[in-house]
Amino acid sequence: MDYEAIITDECKLRGYSPKTIKAYLYHVKKLIDSKKQPRDYLLWLIEKGASDETLRAACFALKFYFNALKKQSPEIQDIADSLPIVKREKKLPAILSKQEIGNLISATKNLNHRLIIQIGYSAGLRISEIISLKWEDIDFGRSLIHLKRSKGKKDRIVMLSSKAKESLISLTENKKGHVFITKRNTKYTQRTIQQIIKKTAEKAGINKKITPHTLRHSFATHLLENGTDIRYIRDLLGHSDISTTLIYTKVSKNNICNIKSPLDY
């Protein structure tokens, strides 16, 4: 059995997403094509200046592959055990102020683009959740959005803001299928939404390097600053572990602005 079948079958059995399968296949193919030993390949990536995220993804892919093969030989088990787990960089997320969010929304006249920004921020959605959002998932009567089979195959309920609700109602008369459809009657791609956010930020005069996920980070931070319990924020974001949500305590202005600088004593 070739590496593609081994990885694909094992990933499917574990319920991994197509995106994960694609990433694992990519890194294992790169290893095989390099004709290097796994540890030598990782060292080669470091010498090439690969980012920590790339190196981390390669390590996970190779570990997964060799663990899938380990029943064939004790030697393969040794290879899997010898591969390190690269620590994730502990970067703090970029956060937009409420004024910057307002400027971002006002900067585009395209209703679809403006609503993508409104929904992404007001409900803290991932880019994949924006793309997959369907009209049937929106409860206009209760002002709720039911996100189905999101990351980790989990459902969750989030709020539907009154402003986003008004925009949604005016978006189209044919409220069936996916909410966000291009002029070619296809779903938006991640790349397209990334470009929408980037170009709109430029129009709004925002100099921060932002992505669609910045809207989600800003949603969580603003809720925290407004006094929302961190446990509710965790549930709204769909985090399994509250330690993931606690990063927003490090970027909340409430925690920092309440400390007086020694220069002002």
C-alpha positions in Angstrom: 0.0 0.0 0.0 1.4 3.4 -1.0 1.8 6.4 1.4 -1.2 8.2 -0.1 -3.6 5.3 0.6 -2.1 4.7 4.1 -2.5 8.4 5.1 -5.9 8.9 3.5 -7.4 5.8 5.0 -6.0 6.4 8.5 -7.2 10.0 8.4 -10.7 9.0 7.3 -10.9 6.4 10.1 -10.0 9.1 12.6 -12.5 11.6 11.1 -9.8 14.1 10.0 -10.8 16.9 7.6 -9.8 17.0 3.9 -7.6 20.0 4.7 -5.6 17.9 7.2 -5.3 15.0 4.8 -4.0 17.3 2.1 -1.4 18.8 4.5 -0.2 15.4 5.6 0.1 14.1 2.1 2.1 17.2 1.1 4.7 16.9 3.8 5.1 13.1 3.5 5.6 13.5 -0.3 8.2 16.2 0.3 10.1 13.8 2.6 10.0 11.0 0.1 11.1 13.2 -2.8 14.0 14.6 -0.7 15.3 11.0 -0.2 16.4 12.2 3.3 15.9 10.5 6.7 13.0 12.1 8.6 15.2 14.0 11.2 17.6 15.1 8.4 14.6 16.4 6.4 13.4 18.4 9.4 16.9 19.9 9.9 17.0 20.7 6.2 13.7 22.6 6.6 15.2 24.6 9.5 18.3 25.4 7.4 16.0 26.6 4.6 14.4 29.1 7.0 11.0 27.4 7.2 8.6 29.0 9.7 7.8 27.4 13.0 4.3 26.6 11.8 5.6 24.8 8.7 8.1 22.8 10.7 5.4 22.0 13.3 3.0 20.8 10.5 5.8 18.7 8.9 6.5 17.0 12.3 2.9 16.2 12.9 2.5 14.8 9.3 5.6 12.6 9.6 4.8 11.3 13.1 1.3 10.4 11.9 2.7 8.6 8.9 5.3 6.6 10.7 2.8 5.8 13.5 0.5 4.4 10.9 3.3 2.1 9.7 4.7 1.1 13.1 2.9 -2.3 13.1 5.1 -3.3 10.2 8.5 -3.0 12.1 9.9 -2.0 15.5 12.4 0.1 13.6 9.6 2.3 12.2 8.3 2.7 15.8 11.8 4.1 16.7 11.6 6.6 13.8 8.2 7.9 15.0 9.4 8.2 18.6 12.5 10.1 17.5 10.6 12.9 15.8 10.1 16.0 18.1 7.0 18.0 18.6 7.8 21.6 17.7 6.4 24.1 20.1 3.9 26.6 18.7 4.9 30.2 18.6 3.2 32.2 21.3 2.3 35.2 19.3 -0.4 37.5 20.5 -3.2 38.1 18.0 -3.7 41.5 16.3 -6.9 43.2 17.6 -8.9 45.9 16.0 -10.5 48.6 18.1 -14.3 49.1 17.8 -13.7 52.2 15.8 -11.5 50.3 13.4 -14.2 47.6 13.0 -16.7 50.4 12.2 -14.3 51.9 9.6 -13.8 48.5 8.1 -17.5 47.8 7.7 -18.1 51.3 6.3 -15.2 51.1 3.8 -17.0 48.8 1.3 -20.2 49.4 -0.6 -20.5 45.8 -1.7 -23.3 44.3 0.4 -21.8 40.8 0.4 -18.4 42.0 1.4 -19.8 44.2 4.2 -21.9 41.4 5.5 -19.0 39.0 5.5 -17.2 41.4 7.8 -20.3 42.0 10.0 -21.0 38.3 10.4 -17.3 37.4 11.0 -17.0 40.0 13.7 -20.4 40.0 15.3 -20.6 36.2 15.8 -16.8 35.4 16.0 -16.9 33.0 13.0 -14.0 31.2 11.5 -13.5 31.7 7.7 -14.7 28.2 7.0 -17.9 28.9 9.0 -18.6 32.0 7.0 -18.1 30.1 3.7 -20.3 27.2 4.8 -23.1 29.3 6.4 -26.5 28.4 5.0 -29.8 30.3 5.3 -31.4 27.3 7.1 -28.7 27.8 9.9 -30.1 31.2 10.7 -33.0 31.6 13.2 -34.3 35.1 12.5 -37.0 34.7 15.1 -34.7 34.0 18.0 -31.7 36.0 16.5 -29.4 33.0 16.6 -27.0 31.2 14.2 -26.7 27.4 14.5 -23.2 26.4 13.3 -23.2 22.8 12.2 -20.2 20.4 12.1 -17.6 23.1 12.7 -14.0 22.5 13.6 -13.8 19.2 15.5 -17.2 18.2 14.1 -18.9 20.2 16.8 -22.2 22.2 16.6 -22.6 25.4 18.5 -25.1 28.3 18.8 -24.0 31.9 18.5 -25.8 35.2 18.5 -27.1 37.0 15.4 -26.6 40.8 15.9 -29.5 43.1 15.0 -27.3 45.0 12.5 -26.2 41.8 10.7 -29.8 40.6 10.8 -31.0 43.7 8.9 -28.3 43.3 6.3 -29.1 39.6 5.9 -32.8 40.3 5.3 -32.0 42.8 2.6 -29.4 40.5 0.9 -31.6 38.4 -1.3 -35.2 37.3 -1.7 -34.2 33.7 -2.4 -33.1 32.6 1.0 -32.0 29.1 0.1 -28.6 27.3 0.1 -25.4 29.1 1.1 -25.7 32.7 2.3 -22.6 34.0 0.6 -22.6 33.3 -3.2 -20.4 34.9 -5.8 -21.7 36.5 -9.1 -20.8 33.1 -10.7 -23.2 31.4 -8.3 -20.5 29.6 -6.4 -19.3 29.6 -2.8 -16.6 32.0 -1.8 -13.2 30.6 -1.3 -10.9 31.3 1.6 -8.5 33.1 -0.7 -11.3 35.4 -1.9 -12.4 36.3 1.6 -8.8 36.9 2.6 -8.4 39.4 -0.3 -11.7 41.1 0.6 -10.5 41.7 4.2 -7.1 42.9 3.0 -8.4 45.3 0.4 -11.1 46.7 2.6 -8.6 47.3 5.4 -6.5 49.3 3.0 -9.5 51.4 2.0 -10.3 51.9 5.7 -6.7 53.1 6.3 -6.0 50.3 8.8 -2.2 49.7 8.9 -2.3 46.6 11.0 -1.7 43.2 9.3 -5.1 41.6 9.6 -6.8 38.5 8.3 -10.4 37.2 8.5 -9.4 35.5 11.8 -8.6 39.0 13.2 -12.4 39.6 13.2 -12.8 36.6 15.5 -10.0 37.7 17.8 -11.5 41.2 18.0 -15.0 39.7 18.8 -13.6 37.7 21.7 -11.5 40.6 23.1 -14.3 43.1 22.9 -16.7 40.7 24.7 -14.1 40.2 27.5 -13.6 44.0 27.8 -17.3 44.4 28.0 -17.4 42.0 31.0 -18.5 38.8 29.4 -17.5 35.7 31.4 -14.5 33.9 29.8 -16.4 30.6 29.9 -19.2 32.0 27.7 -16.6 33.3 25.3 -15.1 29.9 25.2 -18.4 28.4 24.2 -19.2 31.0 21.6 -15.8 30.4 20.0 -16.2 26.7 20.2 -12.9 26.1 22.0 -12.5 22.7 23.7 -10.0 24.0 26.2 -10.4 27.2 28.1 -6.6 27.7 28.0 -7.0 28.6 24.3 -9.5 31.3 25.2 -7.4 32.7 28.0 -5.0 34.3 25.4 -7.6 37.1 25.1 -6.9 38.2 28.7 -3.4 39.1 27.5 -4.6 41.5 24.8 -7.6 43.0 26.6 -7.0 46.6 27.4 -8.9 46.3 30.6 -6.1 44.3 32.2 -3.4 46.6 31.0 -5.0 50.0 31.2 -5.9 49.5 34.9 -2.2 49.3 35.7 -0.6 52.8 36.1 2.7 53.3 34.4 5.6 54.3 36.8 6.1 57.4 34.6 2.7 58.7 35.7 3.2 58.1 39.5 
